[in-house]
Amino acid sequence: MGSTNFKDYYKILGVSKTATAEEIKQAFRRLAREYHPDLNPGNRRAEERLKEINEAHEVLSDPEKRLKYDQYGRFQQRMNQPGPGSGSTESFDNIEFGKYGSFEEFMSQLLGHPGGFTERSEKTLKVTLSLGEAFRGARRRLSLAAETLEVNIPAGVRDEQRLTVQGQKTTYTLVVHLQPHPFFKLEGDNLLCEVPIKPEEAALGTKISVPTLDGPVEVKVPPGVRSGQSLRLGGKGWPRKNSTRGDQLIKVAINVPPTLSPEERQLYEKLGSLGTWDPRQEISRLSI
């Protein structure tokens, strides 16, 4: 009989089994934003849901892991079907899925970091951190075959950064992996984000509240700002070794309303009839 605790990661992300890498990425970002702790303070169900979403994304965004996961799913489906073939130990790509006693056991080996860590060849370990943990620093317990270690991970670590961890008899290399964040993107010392504004805010200027690593900050948007233009928050980026920090770059995205009320439509039409500026003036003179 097949395992009954199989998780359908496609269903968790709300995508089809033929979803492209871009569709998986978009679904993850949307769900990660919806269930982010900042929007669901103290909600344990949202925390569990976000954990499932991160796990599903880690598997389905990696072509090799996704292939093995799909093969395991087909194996379990075959195991649960009555008649010839049920209880089979058939393997895919020389992987005998029948040796796993549970879905968790299979995932533990596939992801390679049970409890957040994995022991690898040549004394190399891997730790997965959220962006907040990497920024503030974190503490992890490494349960290895030979020993258990308590490790302090310094604040400001970066993706794929390698740390040295000294055990009782062995020196380990710890490789840091940062989980994708639904709002922030780390690029060097700078932190990138995108904030939507309304057309009238772009034309007249406004003040907006923008999340930062230190909490929300009020940012002045100048009149006439262009879509795609970046605003800079100095010193709000990632920590550097010299105790300074990079900048946070806010990309402005001018969003139009998906629907208009009759009054709004009337005002937009009036604005269109009064306007004298033509944004397409330059391209109207182009010739080949």
WORA-V705799 format. One line per field, one symbol per residue. ss: DSSP state (a for helix, b for strand, c for the rest). psi: psi as a letter, one per 30 degrees, with the letter a starting at -180 (. if undefined). Layout:
ss: ???
psi: ???
//
This chain:
ss: ccccccccaaaaacccccccaaaaaaaaaaaaaacccccccccaaaaaaaaaaaaaaaaaccaaaaaaaaaaaaaaaaacccccccccccbbccbbaaacccaaaaaaaaaccaaabbbcaaabbbbbbcaaaaaacbbbbbbccccbbbbbbccccccccbbbbbccccbbbbbbbbccccccbbbccbbbbbbbbbaaaaaacbbbbbccccccbbbbbccccccccbbbbcccccbcccccbccbbbbbbbbccccccaaaaaaaaaaaaaccccccccaaaccc
psi: klkfgkkjfeeefhllfgkleeeeeeeeeeeeeegkeffhkgjeeeeeeeeeeeeeeeeffjeeeeeeeeeeeeeeeeefklakfkglgklkhgjjfffkfleeeeeeeefgikgflkkllhhklkkklleeeeefllklkjjleflkkkkjklkgllkgkklkkjaefkklkjkkkkkkkfekkkjbfkkklkkklleeeeeflaklkkklfglkkkkkjlkgklkfkkkkjkggbkklfggllalkkjkkjjklkflkleeeeeeeeeeeffkfkjfgeefffkl.
//
